[in-house]
């Protein structure tokens, strides 16, 4: 019965994918290949082998969902977690409370968001580049190993990736239209991601600061011309309100806490020591032991978050998975540096990259080993690919000539 529920859920996702292919015919082949590969991984992991990262957190999230669901659908809100690491458990508990417990059904929700991420990545690329590039990037993200893996497990990564891409689409639309609708879409995406991991609020903070600065500059230009920019004035006021709510400790964000807690450097220093442990840990010298060390060690930890493990840090065969994953980030980072002038001339690309860099700094402090980094940086790989991917053939051609 449990497997029947799971297989029925997978069939439901297949029907959703069929609808997507009818709505956007250009992605039909890509999205069905992405679906097939992810379903294959789900079934292999469920019936034959243990996939990486499928124990510990994944098992705990699923177990807690089953516990929440025991009291029935009408009591599910009594277990509402709000924005927290266990919000995923509450989401899974909703279908559990209606239909019963099924690990396959829980994985099918990750599958849904994984397929949705392929679609949103394709749409984001179309907005930034063109249909030809979008199709190429679509194939890459449909088959990228870590994206396939985390679309097949009961973990938060596919959920966060989906909402972060939604936010980036809103960001691109805002750059092009400066509309309220685009800000709402971006805000919904960042908040949706934050419900699963508190550090994702970083993107919203950076985006609001960009809107605020842009609105102040535009408002000032109009004032000098003897005009009043109503839209710029509204954006400026709203930006000031949202940005000041957190610093005055009116809200607490999961992982961050209040603004006072997030800005407590001694607390952050202690945290870097607590997470830099195990045989896959960042080097001990990257621990931050004083306030002054934040200045030069935070960028180093950010680099370790993105690119570790390095060849000299491989101690086990299992570390090779992270190493090959890191090579893809190195290549994308190289491409981004290679096309830096293109990025600087495109406000949308520049803002997306700026938000990504801020995320890397935050996660560099929060993460202390490359095993955990492998999982967390998968949230951002689609944006990396979208920015750098179109220039892979161009780079190869230039090398030959």
N, C-alpha and C positions, 0 to 999 in steps of 0.2 A: 504493500500500500504506500509506504513512504517513497519508494522509487517511482511508483506510478505517478504520484503527485509531482515529483521532480521532473519526470519525462514530459508530463502534461505542461508544466511550466516552460520547459525548453521549447516544446511545440508552439506555445503561445509567443515566445520570443521569435521563433521562425516566422510566424504570421506577421508580427510587427516589422520584421526585417523585409518581408515581402511588400508590405505597405510602403516602407521607406524607398525600396527600389522602384516602385511605381511612381512615387512622388518625385524622386530624384533619379531618373533613369541613368544619368551619367555615372553614378556610383554603384550601380546594381551588381556588376561583376565583383568589384572590390569588396563590397559589404557582405556578399554571400561567401566569398572566400574567407573573410575575417570571421564570419559566423561559423563556418565549417571547422576552421582550425581551433577556435575557442571551444566549441562543443566537443571536439575530439580530445582536447586537453582535459576538459571537465570529466568526460567518461573514463579516460585513462587514469586520472587522479582519483576518481571515485571507486573504480573497480580493480585496478591493477597495481599501480605504484603510488608512493607518497611523493607528491610534488614539493619542490622547495617552498618554504614558508607556509605550508598547509597545516602545520600543527601550531601549538602555543596560542598566539593571538587569534588566529582563524578559528580554532576549536573553542576558545573562550568566548568569542563573539557569538558563535552559533549556540553554544550551551546556554548563555545568558538569554538569548532570544527565546529559546524553548522555555526557560524559566518564566520570562515575562508573559508568555502566551498561555501558561497554565490557568490563569484566572479568567480567561475568555476574552472575546473581542470587546465587550462593553466595559471591561475593566482595564483595557490596555493603556488608557491615559493615566492611570494611577502609577504606571511604571515609566512615564515619559521622562527621558533623561535630559532633554534640552541639548544645547551644544556641548558635546562631550565625546570622549573616545568611544563611548558605548552607545552613541546615537544609532550606529549601524545595527546594533542588537535590537533596538526598539523598532527600527524600520522592518527588519526581518520578522519580528514578533507579530506584526500585523497580519500577514498571510498565514503565519503559523497558527494564530488564534482562530482564523476562519476555516482553514483546511486541514491543519495538523502539521506535525513536525516532519520536515524532509530536508536533509542536507543538500540534496540535488536542487531543490527549490530555492534554497538560500543562495546557492551558487548561480542559479539562473538570474537572480537579481543583479549580481555582479556582471553576468553576461549581458544583461540589458544595458547597463551603463557603459560596458566596454564597447558594445556595438554603437551606442549613442556617441561615444567619444570618437570613433572612426568617422561617423557622419559629421560631427561638429569640427573635427580637424580638417576634413575635406572642405567644409563650408568656410572655415576661417582662411584656408589657403586660397580659395577662390576670391575672397574679399581682398586679400593682400596681393595676390599675383594674378593667375588666370586659370582657366579650366584645364589646360594641359599640365601645368604644374600641380594643380589640385589632384589630378588623377595619379601623378607620380608619387606625391606625398601620401595619398590615400593608400597606395599599395605598400609603402614603407611602414606606415603606422598599423596597417592591418596585420602585418606579419612580424612586427618588432617583438622580440622574445619576451621582454619584461611586461609589455602591454598585454600580450596573449596570456602570460602567466597570471597576472593579477585580475584579469577578466574571468578567470577560472576558479578563483578562491574566494572564501568568505572574509574578505578584507576590505579596508576602506579605500584603497588606492583607485579603483575604477570609478567609484562614486566621486571622489575628489577631482580626478582628472576630467570627468564630465562637466562638473560645475565650474572648474577653472577655465575650461575651453569656452563655456557659455559666457563667462566674465570677459574673456579676451575678445570674443565677438562683439560684446557691448562696447569694449574699449575702442576697437577699430571703427565701429559705427559712430562713436562719439567724436573721434578724430575727423571723420568725414562730414558729420551733420551737426555736431554740437547740440543734439536734441536731448530732451528729458527722457525720452523712451530708451535711448542708448545707455544713459546713466542708470536707469532702473534695471535694465538687463544686466549690465556689468555688476551692479550692487547685489542683485539677486544671485548671480553666479558666485561672487566672492563670499557672500553670507552662507550660501548653500554649502560651499566647500568648508567654511569655518565650522559649520555644525558637525563635521566629521573630524576636523583637526583644527584646533584653535590658532595655530601659527599661520593658517591661510588668511587670516584677517590682515596680514601684512600687505597683501596685494590691494585690498580695499583702501587701506590707509595711504599707500603710495598714490593710487589713482585719485583719491580725493584731494591730496596735496597738489597733484598736477592740475586738476580742475580748478582749484583755488588760485594757484599762481596764474594760470591762463586767464581766468576771469578777472583778476585784479589788473593784469596787463591790458586786457581788452577794454575794461571799464575806464582805465586811466587814459587810454588813447581816445576814447569817445568823449570823455570829459574835456580833454584838450581841444577837441573839435567843436565844443559847445553842444554836444549831444548827450543823452542819457541812455546807456545800454541796459534796458530792463532785464533782458535774459542774463547778461553778465553779472548784473547786480544780484539777481536771485541766486545764481550759481555761487557767487561769492559768499552770500549770507548762509546758504545751506552748507557749503563747504566748511565755513568757520564753525557752524553749529556741530556738524558731525565730527570734525577733527578735535574740537575742544571737549566733547562729551567724555572721551576716554581719558585724556590727561587729568581731568578733575575728579577721577576715580568714581565716576557714576556707574560704570559697568566693569564687569570682570570677564575676561576672555579665557577660555580653557587653554592650558599650557602657559599662557602669559600671566594670568591673574589680573589684578588692577594695574593701572599705569605705574603706580608707585612700586609695586612688586616687580613689574617688567623692567623698570629702570634701576632696580637694585643690583649694582654691579657685583657686589659680594655674593649675592644669591646666584647670579649667573656664573660667577667663577666657580662656586661650589658645584654647580650643576655640570660644568664641563669636566670636572674631576670625577663625578659620579658616573657619567656616561662613557668616559674613555677607559673602558675595561675590556678584558677578554683577549683572545689570541687574534681577533680581527680588529682590534682597537686602533685608533689613530695613534701616532707616536706620543709617548708620555710628555715630551717637551711641548706639545701643542696645548696642554692644559693651561688654562688662564689662571694665574696665581695672584695677579694684582690688577688694579685699574689701568695702569699704563700699558699692560700687555694686551688689553683689548684692541689697542690701536693697530698692532702689527700681527697679532695671532688670529684675530677674527678672519681676515682675508685668507690666511693660511688654512684655517679650518674649513673655510668655504671651498677652497681648492680641493682639499681632501674629501669633502662631501661629494663633489662632482666627479672627481677623477680617480679616487682610490678604489681598489688597491693598486699600487704601483708594482712593477715586476719584483722588486726586492722585498716586498711584503707578503708574497705568496708563500704560505706555510702548509697548506693542505690542497688536495685536489679540488675540494669544494670552492676554494678561493678563486679558481680559474673562471667560474661563472661571473663573479663580480669583476674580474680583470677584463674579460672580453666585453662586458657591458660598459666598463669605463672607457675602453678604446673607442666605442661609438660616440661617447660624450666628448672625448678628446678631438675626434675628427670633426664633429659638429662645431666645437669651439674654434677649431682652426679655420673652418669655413667662415664662421661669423667674423673672425678677425680679418680674414681675407677680403670680405665684402663690407668692411666697417664703414666705408664712405657711402655705400648704398643705404645702409641702415641709418646713418646720421642724417641723410637727406629725406628719409621717410618717417614722419612723426609717429605713425602707428607702429612700425617696427621698432623704433627707438623706445617708445613707451613700454611695449611688451618686453623688450630685452631689459629695460631698467627694472621692471617689476620682477623679472626672473632673477636678476642679480641680487635684489633685496631679499628674495626668498632664499637664495643660496647662503647669504650671510646669516640669516636667522636660523636656518637648518644646520649651518656649519657650527653654530654654538650649541644647538639642541641635540645634535647627533655626535656620537663619539667613536663609532666603529663602522667599517665599510660594509659589514653585513646588513646593518640597519640602513646605511646610506643607499645601498642597492635598491631597497624597497622604497624609501622616501623620495629619491630623485626621479623615480619612474613617473611621479606626478607631473613632472615638468618636461619630459622628453618630447612630447608632441610639439610643444611650442618651440623647442630647440630645433626640431626637424623642419617645422614650418618656416622658420627664419632662414635656416642654412641650406635646406634640401634643394631648392631650385638651382643652386649654383654648383652642385656636384659635377654634372656633365661639363659645364663651362670650365671648371678647374682642371678636369682631366684633359680637355682639349688644349688648354693653354700650356699644360706641361709637355704635350707632344710637340707643339710648335715652338 
